[in-house]
Amino acid sequence: MDFNLNSEQQMLQDSVRRFVENAYTFEARTALLETGQGGSAVNWRSFAENGWLGAAVPEPCGGFGGTVLETALIAHEFGRGLVIEPYLGCAVLAAQTLVASESSGVRQQLLPGLVDGTIRCAVAYSESGSCGMPLPVALRANRTSDGYVLNGSKSLVLGGRDAEWFIVSGVVANQANPADITLFLVNAEAPGLSRQALPLHDGSWAAEVVLENVFVPTDMVLGQPGQGMPALRHGLMHATVALCSELVGAMERAIEITADYLKLRKQFGVAIGSFQALQHRMADMAAELELSRSMLFALLAAIEGTDAAHKERMVSQAKTLISRAAKKVCGQAIQLHGGIGVTEECSVGHYFKRAVVGDVLLGSADRHEAHSAVQLQSELQGLGR
């Protein structure tokens, strides 16, 4: 895989970085957090106008025909600026799940709206028993003559606070295999659907969604009944790449902020950055960053391959390594700042908050580590080892 950016990709990265540095300063972000709105409609419109919401959506679906690499570039810069708008939930997870779903009229209607920012859609797949993983699914769908009736609840729905549509995963009642999920497209105003906005530790928002006898017509099923897992895994794969790239960007910026602080903060008449013990800790942080960056590259390379099992395993391994490294690096950044690092006025503490939330989103490091171990054991058994 060639990791050198072409001219268009370089321009994309530069444009997102300029936006973050000019329009998403720490002061501007703080003012945005104080509104409690979970982001700015003006910023979201800017994302759409610059083509960032549809960068990895195919051109026939209204997007710009990019790949997961474009998503990673955008997310990396958003991570540096701690962007709180629901890019991950709406523009990546929901959009890519729709892209991977079998073609349908409703999909063709939604995707252009997601790209131009006029529609927000969120994926309601996580439950209290799955903790961010796609399985198990407790939500049940009872078949009727002209559709399905859904009953169940979903937790930590990214972008669900202001979404007009939800992609809901469920298992059709009396189905033989509980792993054969079906994806239902549900309007947020559907009778029986309720949601509660959930503020997250880093200033972003999610939602808790409860469905009680929610009717979904047959034409609102994405793909074939019982065959929704490939599309959901595709969306989660892209979202995990975006989250990992975002955490790499957050680590990168936290190290820069810390390095600048060590040059300015003085003790005994000299900058504390001259102390060898602190230099060693900065070197350890830089090593963790480079290891995480290499793991992200390995994940991007794996996605270009055709081995589905290898892709799935790499997703879990990357999420495990990078989310743990982000907590370690950003935690060390606070330590090197001292007491000021834990204050709301100091930006470095907000990077640690994002790292903590990032570990929980899309399945924690512990969950993915266990999943990867099970996969590897199964593959070894298949080889007779």
Buried (B, 14 or more C-beta within 10 A) or exposed (E): EEEEBEEEBEEBBEBBBEBBEEBBEBEBBBEBBEEEBBBBEEBBBBBBEBBBBBBBBEEEBBBBEBBBBBBBBBBBBBBBBBBBBBBBBBBBBBBBBBBBBBEBEBBEEBBBBBBBBEBBBBBBBBBEEBBBBBBEBBBBBBBEEEBBBBBBBBBBBBBBBBBBBBBBBBBBEEBEEEEBBBBBBBBBEBEBBEBEEBEBEBBBBBBBBBBEEBBBEEEBBBBEBBBBBEBBBBBBBBBBBBBBBBBBBBBBBBBEBBBEBBEEBEEEEEBBBEBEEBEEBBEEBBEBBEEBBEBBBBBBEBBEEEEEEBBBBBBBBBBBBBBBBBBBBBBBBBBBBEEEBEEEEBBBBBBBBBBBBBBBBBBBBEBBBBBBEEBBEEEEEEEEE
